[in-house]
Amino acid sequence: MIFTLSFDSMRIYGTILGMALVTFAIRYALFASAGKVRFSPRFEELLRFIPPAVLAALIAPTLLIPQGTEIALRLDNPYLAGGIVALLVGLVWRNLFAVLGAGMGTFWLWRWLSELLFR
């Protein structure tokens, strides 16, 4: 059996290769210039807010729109209940395992209770 590539598969492989090259070029440029570029102290201070902002952007839709269609600010939303408890535990104790345990425990308990009470 002879292996042949159609035009469509060549276009797919070309697109994947192009995306890989662009990704590599961007990352290489940033890593290569890492020690040579100096930012102002104000800009470096602003860069500290990027990880919390990205984390909030990842978590907020899951807590507020768990079904993916509408905002669920209701008592039967176990995602929101677990997130609020995890936030409060994190602010008080600053312990990752306590945050995970309290958040997951609240989520499962709230989910069980909401099935009993709200359905």
N, C-alpha and C positions, 0 to 999 in steps of 0.2 A: 504494500500500500504506500503510495507516494503522498507525502504531506504537502498540501498546497494551501496557500493563504488567499482568501478572497479580498476584494477591495475593502469591504466593510470591516473585516477583522484587522487588516492593515491599518485602517483609520483608527480603530480602537486601540491597537498597540501603540500607534504613533501618539495618540492623545495621552495615554498613560505615560509614555516615555517623556513627552513634553512637560506634563505636570510634575514628574519626578525631577526633571532638570530645573524647572523654575523653583520648586521647593528647595532643592539643594543649593541653587545660586543665592537665594534669599538668605538661607541659614548660614552659608559659608561667608557671605559678605558681612553679616552681623558678627559672627565669631572672629573673623579675620581683623575686624576693626575694633574689637572689644577693648583692647588696652590702649588704643590710640586716640579715642574720642573721649573728651571730658564734657560732662553736662554741668549746668549750673546747679548750685545747691537747691534752688527752688524747684527745678525740674526733677531732680533726684528725689526730692520730698514728695512730689506729685506721683512719681512712679511707684511709690509704696502703696498707693491706693488701687493699683491695677488688680492684684490678686483677690482682695475682698470684693471688688466690683464684678469680676468674672465669676467668682463663686456665687454671689448673690444673683447674677443673671442666670446661672445654671439651676439654682435651687428654687427661686421664686415661682417660675411657671409650674413646677411640680407641686408646690404647696398650694398655690392659688387656683390652678386650673388642672386638677388631677385627671379629669376625663378628656381634656384637650379641646373642649368645645365652649365652655362657659366658666366664668369665675365662680368659685364655690366657697363663699364666705358664710358657710352654714355650720351648724353644730354637728352634722353627720359627716364632716370632712376629717378623716383620721390623719391625713397628711399634714394638714394645718395644725391640728392638735399636737402631733408629735414634733413638728417643727418649732412651735412656740415653747413647748416644754424643753426641747433640746437647747434652744436659745437661752432660756432662763437658767438652766443648769450650767451651761457654758459660761454665762456671765458671773454666776455665783462661785462655782468651784474651779473653773478653768482646767478641767480634767477630761481628756478626750474619751476615755472609756466610760466615764459617768455620762457624758453627753450622748454617746452611742447607745448605752443601755437605757437611759431614761427616754430618749427619743423613740427608740424601737419598741420599748415596753409600752409607752403611751400610745404609739401607733397601733400596736396589736390589740391592746385593751380597748381603745376607742373604737377600733374597727369591730370588735366583738360586741361591744355595748351598742354601737349604732345599728348593728344588724338586729339586735333585740328590741331596741327602743324606737327606732325611726322607720323601720320597714313594715 
